[in-house]
């Protein structure tokens, strides 16, 4: 469905009135700005910059601006009829007509003209049964006699008109093309009767319709040379239409929204050149799935390599077309990858040198590449590349306790269009169980690398990524090494590091160019399990990391200075551990009356001694500008004197630090910014100087309900169970292990403060019933949500996956998540999505580590944003 912004755009910017002889009608902007001319390429359309900017801005709701601009430029670079062929099944016309037309209307708004061909199989079966005719099939093909053909022809005309009229209602000019579009001969008259084999396509009628500003809407009926109407399967008609037009995209709209593997997970992408034989050997690839993949391979083998096929739900058309992550199953030919483990295996060493130098021109670049090849000649490596060398990756294997490293990766524009980057990463993950690599933080394709990684850390404009490393100590070792040495930690194996050094010492200034990593990359079929990646669909709208915006009141040189008030509790201890590995924050002061004078354990950057800071001390420190960020980790109702002391210290001073309060004291104060980055505008947090950190129960509950707020049919009920660390360190029955053993303790059965917090933030009343259990950390919510209209489990899960695509700390899963799997992790898992038999109530489950994403991790997200660092800096994304 179109967003409100899209509707406004369609109603306003797209429609411009041109006076025609005798009448007035609205014409798409892209069409109205075209010169009157014979049919030509859409690259010559004269859409003004303002309209294009509005289009890009609107489409940015489904993907990043970079993605949208890239795909929009690609689709408008070819003649209009070569944009896309979309096959619409009969079931889509019956059940999803409005969603389909809304999606097509938006494409029309953008100035894109897909060619539509539709069937009506389910409706035809129903009509034949009503007429007392039993549908007959041979080898999956409908046997068509005269009576069946007459019913089918009338039905196809009605369905075509229904689609055209619906599009016209939405302001789209559509042209019904029902006769004479397909030339055919009998497939086998004796066996199937009046069934056609397409022998030709009337391209001129399609081109004329588009040239006149109309979407062409075709039925899958064909004619013989002597005028006999023949029935043609709509999939077959779409394939022949694609062969004639050679579009960039062939789209099959499906209720399921894609192909699914043996585990019921949607297959995100299939690279046929690499994976077809393997897929055909799998037991689960059978029946319709097997036939569909084979037919698509046969189709793509006859089309340009840049053409791809997508199987998607009609409501996901925009996301499929304008984002790297897509929405359904993408199928393409891909490219066969070659490999080499020595330089002598390359047929042309000069060609290899040229590949390594491209997009990296600068002082001594060629000499640096020559020395790099000498290094490779003396060390083990494996290179991966396609036949035309449009893509090249070089990996140095694990050795002497060092992780395998991706030493260089270069992709040309041609490589982007054939999606070689994803092919390479698919192979890398098969052959290298773990891998480390670095990228510049300003790389325009940074989001793509985040999607390939399990974790990352940022330092001085560089980002280190890794996948497949499960050992926490090894991750900490890598993070500390990177914090100290940056990308130099990879030594001479990293070509970018060598070139950077050469540039620094070159005869004249040299700004290293951005590497040509794929911007048209799509998800691999099998993704490594990474916390924060939506493994059911994949990923990504690039949400983070945010580019540094300049530290707010940080010291002129060096990291931001942090003071922690209330460091004795569990949350304070977790925050200390996170700050210890943060490259841009120093913990300068920790305050605890009980521990004053003792050394702070778990912080290794410097020796820090517990103090017992008073409000007066805080006021004076703020007045001197000693602290950039105050973290209040105190019980509810305790921190007010310290906050007021910060206010007092600000008077008459240019210094204005950031305050992050972990208690509930300011969560209902509108002068404070509520700090839940996944649901609050991140810019608001970045601009804030006083941030109320959400509660642990409240964070998981809001993330578990928010995507369905507009669909609520009543009050959600939240059954929450927390480990006893949520009860704090002060002894009580709720953190007494003996009392909790074989027990579950309910408390605050009505009116819990988190009930008020969730209701206030969501703008919808909820009921919350908290409990405490015998485990130490982790929360599980079982949330019963009434719906105002009937929905399916798949629809609901899709809503959640769409809402949290690209959120590195929110993982949408199929099954109900478990507390034991979230303990020690920095995000939230949401799953279950069980719908009752009425379709009007769904049960969603959410888990969170109450000490991390429920407190310390979220606090660090807010600190990063407010102090101008990348949001996930210092947070292991695992």
Secondary structure as GFF3:
##gff-version 3
##sequence-region A 1 878
A	DSSP	alpha_helix	4	11	.	.	.	ID=ss1
A	DSSP	beta_strand	16	20	.	.	.	ID=ss2
A	DSSP	beta_strand	23	27	.	.	.	ID=ss3
A	DSSP	alpha_helix	29	32	.	.	.	ID=ss4
A	DSSP	three_ten_helix	42	44	.	.	.	ID=ss5
A	DSSP	alpha_helix	49	59	.	.	.	ID=ss6
A	DSSP	alpha_helix	65	75	.	.	.	ID=ss7
A	DSSP	three_ten_helix	80	82	.	.	.	ID=ss8
A	DSSP	beta_strand	84	88	.	.	.	ID=ss9
A	DSSP	alpha_helix	90	95	.	.	.	ID=ss10
A	DSSP	alpha_helix	97	110	.	.	.	ID=ss11
A	DSSP	beta_strand	115	118	.	.	.	ID=ss12
A	DSSP	alpha_helix	121	130	.	.	.	ID=ss13
A	DSSP	beta_strand	137	138	.	.	.	ID=ss14
A	DSSP	beta_strand	141	142	.	.	.	ID=ss15
A	DSSP	alpha_helix	146	169	.	.	.	ID=ss16
A	DSSP	beta_strand	174	177	.	.	.	ID=ss17
A	DSSP	beta_strand	182	186	.	.	.	ID=ss18
A	DSSP	alpha_helix	189	192	.	.	.	ID=ss19
A	DSSP	beta_strand	196	201	.	.	.	ID=ss20
A	DSSP	alpha_helix	203	211	.	.	.	ID=ss21
A	DSSP	beta_strand	215	219	.	.	.	ID=ss22
A	DSSP	beta_strand	221	223	.	.	.	ID=ss23
A	DSSP	beta_strand	229	231	.	.	.	ID=ss24
A	DSSP	alpha_helix	234	245	.	.	.	ID=ss25
A	DSSP	beta_strand	249	253	.	.	.	ID=ss26
A	DSSP	beta_strand	269	271	.	.	.	ID=ss27
A	DSSP	alpha_helix	272	280	.	.	.	ID=ss28
A	DSSP	alpha_helix	287	300	.	.	.	ID=ss29
A	DSSP	beta_strand	308	312	.	.	.	ID=ss30
A	DSSP	three_ten_helix	314	316	.	.	.	ID=ss31
A	DSSP	alpha_helix	317	322	.	.	.	ID=ss32
A	DSSP	beta_strand	329	332	.	.	.	ID=ss33
A	DSSP	beta_strand	337	340	.	.	.	ID=ss34
A	DSSP	three_ten_helix	343	345	.	.	.	ID=ss35
A	DSSP	alpha_helix	349	357	.	.	.	ID=ss36
A	DSSP	alpha_helix	365	377	.	.	.	ID=ss37
A	DSSP	beta_strand	382	386	.	.	.	ID=ss38
A	DSSP	beta_strand	391	396	.	.	.	ID=ss39
A	DSSP	beta_strand	405	411	.	.	.	ID=ss40
A	DSSP	alpha_helix	413	417	.	.	.	ID=ss41
A	DSSP	alpha_helix	420	431	.	.	.	ID=ss42
A	DSSP	beta_strand	435	440	.	.	.	ID=ss43
A	DSSP	alpha_helix	446	452	.	.	.	ID=ss44
A	DSSP	beta_strand	455	459	.	.	.	ID=ss45
A	DSSP	beta_strand	462	467	.	.	.	ID=ss46
A	DSSP	alpha_helix	472	485	.	.	.	ID=ss47
A	DSSP	three_ten_helix	486	493	.	.	.	ID=ss48
A	DSSP	alpha_helix	495	505	.	.	.	ID=ss49
A	DSSP	beta_strand	560	565	.	.	.	ID=ss50
A	DSSP	alpha_helix	570	580	.	.	.	ID=ss51
A	DSSP	beta_strand	585	591	.	.	.	ID=ss52
A	DSSP	beta_strand	610	611	.	.	.	ID=ss53
A	DSSP	alpha_helix	615	624	.	.	.	ID=ss54
A	DSSP	beta_strand	629	632	.	.	.	ID=ss55
A	DSSP	alpha_helix	640	650	.	.	.	ID=ss56
A	DSSP	beta_strand	658	661	.	.	.	ID=ss57
A	DSSP	beta_strand	673	674	.	.	.	ID=ss58
A	DSSP	alpha_helix	682	687	.	.	.	ID=ss59
A	DSSP	beta_strand	690	692	.	.	.	ID=ss60
A	DSSP	alpha_helix	696	705	.	.	.	ID=ss61
A	DSSP	three_ten_helix	706	711	.	.	.	ID=ss62
A	DSSP	beta_strand	716	722	.	.	.	ID=ss63
A	DSSP	three_ten_helix	724	727	.	.	.	ID=ss64
A	DSSP	three_ten_helix	733	735	.	.	.	ID=ss65
A	DSSP	alpha_helix	737	740	.	.	.	ID=ss66
A	DSSP	beta_strand	745	747	.	.	.	ID=ss67
A	DSSP	alpha_helix	753	762	.	.	.	ID=ss68
A	DSSP	beta_strand	766	772	.	.	.	ID=ss69
A	DSSP	beta_strand	779	786	.	.	.	ID=ss70
A	DSSP	alpha_helix	793	803	.	.	.	ID=ss71
A	DSSP	beta_strand	810	812	.	.	.	ID=ss72
A	DSSP	alpha_helix	819	822	.	.	.	ID=ss73
A	DSSP	beta_strand	828	835	.	.	.	ID=ss74
A	DSSP	beta_strand	841	848	.	.	.	ID=ss75
A	DSSP	pi_helix	852	856	.	.	.	ID=ss76
A	DSSP	alpha_helix	857	867	.	.	.	ID=ss77
###
